[in-house]
Amino acid sequence: MTQTEFKNILTTEQQQLLDHLEENDRIVHLFEQDGMTCAEVENWTDRGVDMVITLMPFSIESMEEFYEGFDIDEEIDLLRQDDRYRKAFRISDSLRDFEKWKIELGDVIDSFYCKAS
């Protein structure tokens, strides 16, 4: 199914979420899995780390679950296994970068609810 075809079958809430994410500089790639409309939501930290969130199903609740479960320390530990990342980022730089990214993600979630009410 093409992205246009997926957009035509979204629920009203999913379409609102898609529009909101795109308005907030996120790239959304829709896909189907196990009969559900799902999405990969992509953007970058200020320091250029590519962040992709997989939402199964594509919903604000799934995004909140990701946000609540996102562990900055685990993300940094994972990325620091790569030599290139270790050379490019000090731990303190990574911490500031991901803290800011997580705050911005929380703001996107909060503003979705404010817009919907």
DSSP file (Angstrom, degrees, kcal/mol; ACC not computed):
  #  RESIDUE AA STRUCTURE BP1 BP2  ACC     N-H-->O    O-->H-N    N-H-->O    O-->H-N    TCO  KAPPA ALPHA  PHI   PSI    X-CA   Y-CA   Z-CA
    1    1 A M              0   0    0      0, 0.0    31,-0.1     0, 0.0     2,-0.1   0.000 360.0 360.0 360.0 137.4    0.0    0.0    0.0
    2    2 A T     >  -     0   0    0      1,-0.1     4,-2.3    29,-0.0     5,-0.2  -0.334 360.0-108.0 -79.0 165.6    1.3    3.5   -0.8
    3    3 A Q  H  > S+     0   0    0      1,-0.2     4,-2.4     2,-0.2     5,-0.1   0.880 121.8  53.4 -60.6 -38.2    1.6    6.3    1.7
    4    4 A T  H  > S+     0   0    0      2,-0.2     4,-1.3     1,-0.2    -1,-0.2   0.912 108.2  49.2 -63.8 -42.3   -1.3    8.0    0.0
    5    5 A E  H  > S+     0   0    0      1,-0.2     4,-0.6     2,-0.2    -2,-0.2   0.895 110.6  51.0 -64.5 -39.6   -3.4    4.9    0.3
    6    6 A F  H >X S+     0   0    0     -4,-2.3     3,-1.5     1,-0.2     4,-0.5   0.926 106.4  54.5 -61.5 -44.0   -2.5    4.6    4.0
    7    7 A K  H >< S+     0   0    0     -4,-2.4     3,-0.7     1,-0.3    -1,-0.2   0.814 102.6  58.7 -60.7 -29.5   -3.5    8.3    4.5
    8    8 A N  H 3< S+     0   0    0     -4,-1.3    -1,-0.3     1,-0.2    -2,-0.2   0.677 108.1  44.5 -74.8 -16.7   -6.9    7.6    3.0
    9    9 A I  H << S+     0   0    0     -3,-1.5    -1,-0.2    -4,-0.6    -2,-0.2   0.366  84.7 120.0-108.7   4.7   -7.7    4.9    5.6
   10   10 A L    <<  -     0   0    0     -3,-0.7     2,-0.0    -4,-0.5    -3,-0.0  -0.368  65.7-117.2 -67.7 146.7   -6.5    6.7    8.8
   11   11 A T     >  -     0   0    0      1,-0.1     4,-2.5    -2,-0.1     5,-0.2  -0.304  34.3-101.3 -70.0 168.3   -9.0    7.3   11.5
   12   12 A T  H  > S+     0   0    0      1,-0.2     4,-2.4     2,-0.2     5,-0.2   0.919 125.0  48.7 -59.1 -44.6   -9.7   11.0   12.3
   13   13 A E  H  > S+     0   0    0      1,-0.2     4,-2.5     2,-0.2    -1,-0.2   0.909 110.8  50.1 -64.6 -41.4   -7.4   10.8   15.4
   14   14 A Q  H  > S+     0   0    0      2,-0.2     4,-2.9     1,-0.2    -1,-0.2   0.904 110.7  49.6 -63.3 -40.3   -4.6    9.2   13.3
   15   15 A Q  H  X S+     0   0    0     -4,-2.5     4,-2.7     2,-0.2    -2,-0.2   0.909 111.1  49.6 -65.1 -40.9   -4.9   11.9   10.7
   16   16 A Q  H  X S+     0   0    0     -4,-2.4     4,-2.5     2,-0.2    -2,-0.2   0.903 112.5  48.0 -62.5 -41.4   -4.7   14.6   13.3
   17   17 A L  H  X S+     0   0    0     -4,-2.5     4,-2.9     2,-0.2     5,-0.2   0.924 111.3  50.0 -65.5 -44.8   -1.7   12.9   14.8
   18   18 A L  H  X S+     0   0    0     -4,-2.9     4,-2.5     2,-0.2     5,-0.2   0.945 112.9  46.3 -57.5 -50.1    0.0   12.6   11.4
   19   19 A D  H  X S+     0   0    0     -4,-2.7     4,-2.4     1,-0.2    -1,-0.2   0.916 113.4  49.8 -59.3 -44.2   -0.7   16.3   10.7
   20   20 A H  H  X S+     0   0    0     -4,-2.5     4,-1.1     2,-0.2    -2,-0.2   0.916 111.2  48.0 -63.1 -44.4    0.6   17.3   14.1
   21   21 A L  H  <>S+     0   0    0     -4,-2.9     5,-2.1     1,-0.2     3,-0.4   0.922 112.8  47.8 -64.1 -43.4    3.8   15.3   13.8
   22   22 A E  H ><5S+     0   0    0     -4,-2.5     3,-1.3     1,-0.2    -1,-0.2   0.875 108.5  54.7 -66.0 -36.2    4.5   16.7   10.3
   23   23 A E  H 3<5S+     0   0    0     -4,-2.4    -1,-0.2     1,-0.3    -2,-0.2   0.762 106.8  54.0 -64.6 -24.3    3.8   20.2   11.6
   24   24 A N  T 3<5S-     0   0    0     -4,-1.1    -1,-0.3    -3,-0.4    -2,-0.2  -0.093 126.7 -97.9-104.6  33.1    6.5   19.6   14.3
   25   25 A D  T < 5S+     0   0    0     -3,-1.3     2,-0.4     1,-0.2    -3,-0.2   0.775  77.9 138.2  61.5  33.0    9.2   18.5   11.8
   26   26 A R      < -     0   0    0     -5,-2.1     2,-0.5    -6,-0.1    -1,-0.2  -0.870  47.9-138.9-104.0 143.6    8.7   14.8   12.1
   27   27 A I  E     -A   42   0A   0     15,-2.8    15,-2.9    -2,-0.4     2,-0.5  -0.894  20.8-159.4 -98.6 128.0    8.8   12.5    9.1
   28   28 A V  E     -A   41   0A   0     -2,-0.5     2,-0.6    13,-0.2    13,-0.2  -0.938  11.6-172.3-117.0 124.0    6.1    9.8    9.3
   29   29 A H  E     -A   40   0A   0     11,-2.6    11,-2.3    -2,-0.5     2,-0.2  -0.959  16.1-152.1-114.2 114.0    6.3    6.6    7.3
   30   30 A L  E     +A   39   0A   0     -2,-0.6     2,-0.3     9,-0.2     9,-0.2  -0.586  22.5 161.8 -86.3 146.0    3.1    4.5    7.6
   31   31 A F  E     -A   38   0A   0      7,-2.2     7,-3.6    -2,-0.2     2,-0.4  -0.965  32.5-117.2-153.2 167.0    3.0    0.7    7.3
   32   32 A E  E     +A   37   0A   0     -2,-0.3     2,-0.3     5,-0.2     5,-0.2  -0.906  29.4 169.3-112.5 137.9    0.8   -2.2    8.1
   33   33 A Q  E >  S-A   36   0A   0      3,-2.2     3,-2.1    -2,-0.4    -2,-0.0  -0.961  70.9  -9.4-147.3 130.9    1.6   -5.0   10.5
   34   34 A D  T 3  S-     0   0    0     -2,-0.3     3,-0.1     1,-0.3    -1,-0.0   0.847 128.9 -55.1  52.0  38.4   -0.7   -7.6   11.9
   35   35 A G  T 3  S+     0   0    0      1,-0.3     2,-0.3     0, 0.0    -1,-0.3   0.532 114.9 115.9  76.8   6.5   -3.7   -5.8   10.4
   36   36 A M  E <   -A   33   0A   0     -3,-2.1    -3,-2.2    21,-0.0     2,-0.6  -0.825  69.6-122.0-108.5 146.5   -2.8   -2.5   12.2
   37   37 A T  E     +A   32   0A   0     -2,-0.3    21,-2.8    -5,-0.2    -5,-0.2  -0.788  44.3 173.4 -81.5 123.6   -1.8    0.8   10.8
   38   38 A C  E     -A   31   0A   0     -7,-3.6    -7,-2.2    -2,-0.6     2,-0.3  -0.684  13.5-154.2-124.1 175.2    1.6    1.5   12.3
   39   39 A A  E     -AB  30  55A   0     16,-2.0    16,-3.5    -9,-0.2     2,-0.5  -0.998  18.3-142.2-154.1 150.1    4.3    4.2   11.8
   40   40 A E  E     -AB  29  54A   0    -11,-2.3   -11,-2.6    -2,-0.3     2,-0.5  -0.980  24.7-160.6-107.0 125.9    7.9    5.0   12.0
   41   41 A V  E     -AB  28  53A   0     12,-3.1    12,-3.0    -2,-0.5     2,-0.4  -0.938  12.5-170.2-112.0 122.6    8.3    8.6   13.2
   42   42 A E  E     +AB  27  52A   0    -15,-2.9   -15,-2.8    -2,-0.5     2,-0.3  -0.909  20.4 134.7-122.1 139.2   11.7   10.1   12.4
   43   43 A N  E     - B   0  51A   0      8,-2.1     8,-3.2    -2,-0.4     2,-0.3  -0.928  40.3-109.9-159.8-177.2   13.6   13.3   13.4
   44   44 A W  E     - B   0  50A   0     -2,-0.3     6,-0.2     6,-0.2     2,-0.1  -0.895  19.5-119.7-124.9 148.1   17.0   14.3   14.6
   45   45 A T    >   -     0   0    0      4,-2.1     3,-1.9    -2,-0.3    53,-0.1  -0.315  44.1 -98.4 -71.1 168.4   18.5   15.5   17.8
   46   46 A D  T 3  S+     0   0    0     51,-0.3    -1,-0.1     1,-0.3    52,-0.0   0.816 127.0  53.3 -59.4 -30.3   20.2   18.9   17.7
   47   47 A R  T 3  S-     0   0    0     46,-0.1    -1,-0.3    47,-0.1    50,-0.0   0.400 125.9-100.4 -88.3   3.2   23.6   17.1   17.4
   48   48 A G    <   +     0   0    0     -3,-1.9     2,-0.5     1,-0.3    -2,-0.1   0.626  66.3 152.6  94.9  14.1   22.3   15.1   14.4
   49   49 A V        -     0   0    0      1,-0.1    -4,-2.1     2,-0.0     2,-0.5  -0.683  45.7-127.6 -79.5 125.8   21.5   11.7   15.9
   50   50 A D  E     -B   44   0A   0     -2,-0.5     2,-0.5    -6,-0.2    -6,-0.2  -0.622  27.2-166.1 -76.2 117.9   18.8   10.1   13.7
   51   51 A M  E     -B   43   0A   0     -8,-3.2    -8,-2.1    -2,-0.5     2,-0.5  -0.932   7.5-175.7-112.4 124.5   15.9    9.0   16.0
   52   52 A V  E     -B   42   0A   0     -2,-0.5     2,-0.5   -10,-0.2   -10,-0.2  -0.980   5.7-164.9-122.0 123.1   13.2    6.7   14.7
   53   53 A I  E     -B   41   0A   0    -12,-3.0   -12,-3.1    -2,-0.5     2,-0.6  -0.925   9.8-149.4-106.8 126.2   10.2    5.8   16.9
   54   54 A T  E     -B   40   0A   0     -2,-0.5     2,-0.6   -14,-0.2   -14,-0.2  -0.866  11.0-163.2 -97.3 121.5    8.2    2.8   15.9
   55   55 A L  E     -B   39   0A   0    -16,-3.5   -16,-2.0    -2,-0.6     8,-0.1  -0.914   4.1-155.3-109.7 114.7    4.5    3.2   16.9
   56   56 A M  S    S+     0   0    0     -2,-0.6     2,-0.2     1,-0.2   -18,-0.1  -0.908  90.0  17.2-130.3 102.4    2.5    0.0   16.8
   57   57 A P  S    S-     0   0    0      0, 0.0     2,-1.2     0, 0.0   -19,-0.3   0.598 103.4-113.7 -79.7 174.9   -0.3    0.9   16.4
   58   58 A F        +     0   0    0    -21,-2.8     2,-0.3    -2,-0.2   -21,-0.1  -0.635  69.8 122.4 -75.6 100.4    0.0    4.5   15.1
   59   59 A S  S  > S-     0   0    0     -2,-1.2     4,-1.6   -20,-0.1     5,-0.1  -0.984  74.7-114.2-157.1 159.0   -1.6    6.4   18.1
   60   60 A I  H  > S+     0   0    0     -2,-0.3     4,-2.4     1,-0.2     5,-0.2   0.824 117.1  59.2 -66.5 -30.8   -0.8    9.1   20.6
   61   61 A E  H  > S+     0   0    0      2,-0.2     4,-2.3     1,-0.2    -1,-0.2   0.902 104.1  49.4 -65.3 -40.1   -1.0    6.4   23.3
   62   62 A S  H  > S+     0   0    0      2,-0.2     4,-2.1     1,-0.2    -1,-0.2   0.879 110.6  51.0 -65.0 -36.7    1.8    4.4   21.6
   63   63 A M  H  X S+     0   0    0     -4,-1.6     4,-2.5     2,-0.2    -2,-0.2   0.903 109.2  50.2 -67.5 -39.7    3.9    7.6   21.4
   64   64 A E  H  X S+     0   0    0     -4,-2.4     4,-3.0     2,-0.2     5,-0.2   0.905 108.4  53.0 -62.9 -41.3    3.3    8.2   25.1
   65   65 A E  H  X S+     0   0    0     -4,-2.3     4,-2.0     2,-0.2    -2,-0.2   0.921 110.0  48.0 -59.3 -44.3    4.4    4.7   25.9
   66   66 A F  H  X S+     0   0    0     -4,-2.1     4,-1.1     2,-0.2    -2,-0.2   0.949 112.4  49.2 -60.2 -48.2    7.6    5.2   24.0
   67   67 A Y  H >< S+     0   0    0     -4,-2.5     3,-0.7     1,-0.2    -2,-0.2   0.924 111.9  47.7 -57.7 -48.3    8.2    8.5   25.8
   68   68 A E  H 3< S+     0   0    0     -4,-3.0    -1,-0.2     1,-0.2    -2,-0.2   0.842 117.5  42.6 -64.1 -33.3    7.6    7.0   29.3
   69   69 A G  H 3< S+     0   0    0     -4,-2.0     2,-0.4    -5,-0.2    -1,-0.2   0.515  83.5 116.2 -92.3  -5.1    9.9    4.0   28.5
   70   70 A F    <<  -     0   0    0     -4,-1.1     2,-0.6    -3,-0.7    -4,-0.0  -0.516  48.3-163.6 -71.8 120.9   12.7    6.0   26.8
   71   71 A D     >  -     0   0    0     -2,-0.4     4,-2.2     1,-0.2     5,-0.2  -0.915  10.3-161.9-109.9 112.0   15.8    5.7   28.9
   72   72 A I  H  > S+     0   0    0     -2,-0.6     4,-2.5     1,-0.2     5,-0.2   0.895  91.2  53.3 -60.2 -42.7   18.5    8.2   28.0
   73   73 A D  H  > S+     0   0    0      1,-0.2     4,-2.7     2,-0.2    -1,-0.2   0.919 109.7  47.8 -61.2 -43.7   21.3    6.2   29.7
   74   74 A E  H  > S+     0   0    0      2,-0.2     4,-2.5     1,-0.2    -1,-0.2   0.902 111.2  51.1 -63.8 -40.4   20.4    3.1   27.7
   75   75 A E  H  X S+     0   0    0     -4,-2.2     4,-2.5     2,-0.2    -2,-0.2   0.923 112.5  45.7 -63.7 -44.0   20.3    5.1   24.5
   76   76 A I  H  X S+     0   0    0     -4,-2.5     4,-2.6     2,-0.2    -2,-0.2   0.923 111.9  51.7 -65.3 -43.8   23.7    6.6   25.1
   77   77 A D  H  < S+     0   0    0     -4,-2.7     4,-0.4    -5,-0.2    -2,-0.2   0.916 111.6  47.9 -57.8 -43.3   25.2    3.2   26.2
   78   78 A L  H >< S+     0   0    0     -4,-2.5     3,-1.2     1,-0.2    -2,-0.2   0.939 114.3  44.8 -63.4 -47.9   23.9    1.7   23.0
   79   79 A L  H >< S+     0   0    0     -4,-2.5     3,-1.8     1,-0.3     6,-0.3   0.837 103.7  63.8 -67.7 -32.5   25.2    4.5   20.7
   80   80 A R  T 3< S+     0   0    0     -4,-2.6    -1,-0.3     1,-0.3    -2,-0.2   0.550  83.4  77.3 -73.1  -4.8   28.6    4.6   22.5
   81   81 A Q  T <  S+     0   0    0     -3,-1.2     2,-0.5    -4,-0.4    -1,-0.3   0.683  81.7  82.3 -71.3 -16.9   29.3    1.0   21.3
   82   82 A D  S <> S-     0   0    0     -3,-1.8     4,-2.3    -4,-0.2     3,-0.2  -0.796  76.6-146.2 -92.3 123.6   30.0    2.6   17.9
   83   83 A D  H  > S+     0   0    0     -2,-0.5     4,-2.3     1,-0.2     5,-0.2   0.883  98.8  54.2 -53.8 -43.3   33.6    4.0   17.6
   84   84 A R  H  > S+     0   0    0      1,-0.2     4,-1.6     2,-0.2    -1,-0.2   0.895 109.1  47.8 -62.3 -40.4   32.4    6.9   15.4
   85   85 A Y  H  > S+     0   0    0     -6,-0.3     4,-2.3    -3,-0.2    -1,-0.2   0.935 110.4  51.4 -65.6 -46.0   29.8    8.0   17.9
   86   86 A R  H  < S+     0   0    0     -4,-2.3    -2,-0.2    -7,-0.3    -1,-0.2   0.877 112.2  47.3 -58.9 -38.3   32.3    7.8   20.8
   87   87 A K  H  < S+     0   0    0     -4,-2.3    -1,-0.2    -5,-0.2    -2,-0.2   0.822 116.5  43.7 -72.4 -30.5   34.8   10.0   18.9
   88   88 A A  H  < S+     0   0    0     -4,-1.6     2,-0.4    -5,-0.2    -2,-0.2   0.758 115.9  43.5 -86.5 -26.2   32.1   12.5   17.9
   89   89 A F     <  -     0   0    0     -4,-2.3     2,-0.2    -5,-0.1    -1,-0.2  -0.974  64.0-147.8-131.0 126.6   30.3   12.9   21.2
   90   90 A R     >  -     0   0    0     -2,-0.4     4,-2.4     1,-0.1     5,-0.2  -0.529  37.6-110.4 -76.0 158.2   31.5   13.2   24.8
   91   91 A I  H  > S+     0   0    0      1,-0.2     4,-2.7     2,-0.2     5,-0.2   0.906 120.1  52.1 -58.8 -42.4   29.1   11.7   27.3
   92   92 A S  H  > S+     0   0    0      1,-0.2     4,-2.1     2,-0.2    -1,-0.2   0.874 108.9  50.7 -64.0 -36.0   28.1   15.1   28.7
   93   93 A D  H  > S+     0   0    0      2,-0.2     4,-2.5     1,-0.2    -1,-0.2   0.927 111.4  48.2 -64.8 -44.3   27.3   16.2   25.1
   94   94 A S  H  X S+     0   0    0     -4,-2.4     4,-2.8     2,-0.2     5,-0.3   0.918 109.7  52.5 -61.1 -44.5   25.2   13.1   24.5
   95   95 A L  H  X S+     0   0    0     -4,-2.7     4,-2.4     1,-0.2     5,-0.2   0.937 112.1  44.2 -59.7 -48.5   23.3   13.6   27.8
   96   96 A R  H  X S+     0   0    0     -4,-2.1     4,-2.2     1,-0.2    -1,-0.2   0.912 113.9  51.9 -61.2 -42.9   22.4   17.3   27.0
   97   97 A D  H  X S+     0   0    0     -4,-2.5     4,-2.1     1,-0.2   -51,-0.3   0.923 114.6  40.3 -61.7 -47.4   21.4   16.3   23.5
   98   98 A F  H  X S+     0   0    0     -4,-2.8     4,-2.6     2,-0.2    -1,-0.2   0.841 111.7  55.9 -75.3 -32.8   19.1   13.5   24.5
   99   99 A E  H  X S+     0   0    0     -4,-2.4     4,-2.1    -5,-0.3    -1,-0.2   0.934 111.5  44.9 -61.4 -44.0   17.6   15.4   27.5
  100  100 A K  H  X S+     0   0    0     -4,-2.2     4,-2.5    -5,-0.2    -2,-0.2   0.916 112.3  51.7 -65.5 -42.9   16.6   18.2   25.1
  101  101 A W  H  X S+     0   0    0     -4,-2.1     4,-2.2     1,-0.2    -2,-0.2   0.908 110.5  48.3 -60.6 -42.2   15.3   15.7   22.5
  102  102 A K  H  X S+     0   0    0     -4,-2.6     4,-2.4     2,-0.2    -1,-0.2   0.897 110.4  51.1 -67.7 -39.2   13.1   14.0   25.1
  103  103 A I  H  X S+     0   0    0     -4,-2.1     4,-2.2     2,-0.2    -2,-0.2   0.929 110.7  49.3 -60.8 -44.7   11.8   17.3   26.4
  104  104 A E  H  X S+     0   0    0     -4,-2.5     4,-2.1     2,-0.2    -2,-0.2   0.891 109.4  51.6 -62.9 -39.4   10.9   18.3   22.8
  105  105 A L  H  X S+     0   0    0     -4,-2.2     4,-2.1     1,-0.2    -1,-0.2   0.920 109.6  50.2 -62.8 -43.1    9.1   14.9   22.3
  106  106 A G  H  X S+     0   0    0     -4,-2.4     4,-2.8     1,-0.2    -2,-0.2   0.885 108.9  52.5 -60.5 -39.1    7.1   15.5   25.5
  107  107 A D  H  X S+     0   0    0     -4,-2.2     4,-2.7     2,-0.2    -1,-0.2   0.889 107.2  51.9 -64.3 -38.9    6.2   19.0   24.2
  108  108 A V  H  X S+     0   0    0     -4,-2.1     4,-1.5     2,-0.2    -2,-0.2   0.915 112.4  46.1 -63.1 -42.6    4.9   17.5   20.9
  109  109 A I  H  X S+     0   0    0     -4,-2.1     4,-1.7     2,-0.2     3,-0.2   0.948 114.3  47.5 -64.3 -49.2    2.8   15.0   22.9
  110  110 A D  H  X S+     0   0    0     -4,-2.8     4,-2.2     1,-0.2    -2,-0.2   0.902 110.7  51.1 -60.4 -42.4    1.4   17.7   25.2
  111  111 A S  H  X S+     0   0    0     -4,-2.7     4,-2.3     1,-0.2    -1,-0.2   0.807 104.5  58.3 -69.4 -27.3    0.7   20.1   22.4
  112  112 A F  H  X S+     0   0    0     -4,-1.5     4,-2.1    -3,-0.2    -1,-0.2   0.941 109.0  44.7 -63.0 -46.1   -1.3   17.3   20.6
  113  113 A Y  H  X S+     0   0    0     -4,-1.7     4,-1.4     2,-0.2    -2,-0.2   0.892 112.8  50.9 -65.6 -39.2   -3.6   17.0   23.6
  114  114 A C  H  < S+     0   0    0     -4,-2.2    -1,-0.2     1,-0.2    -2,-0.2   0.905 112.1  47.5 -64.0 -40.4   -3.9   20.8   23.9
  115  115 A K  H  < S+     0   0    0     -4,-2.3    -1,-0.2     1,-0.2    -2,-0.2   0.867 111.1  51.4 -66.9 -37.3   -4.8   21.0   20.2
  116  116 A A  H  <        0   0    0     -4,-2.1    -1,-0.2     1,-0.2    -2,-0.2   0.742 360.0 360.0 -75.0 -23.6   -7.3   18.2   20.4
  117  117 A S     <        0   0    0     -4,-1.4    -1,-0.2    -5,-0.1    -2,-0.2   0.490 360.0 360.0 -89.3 360.0   -9.2   19.6   23.4
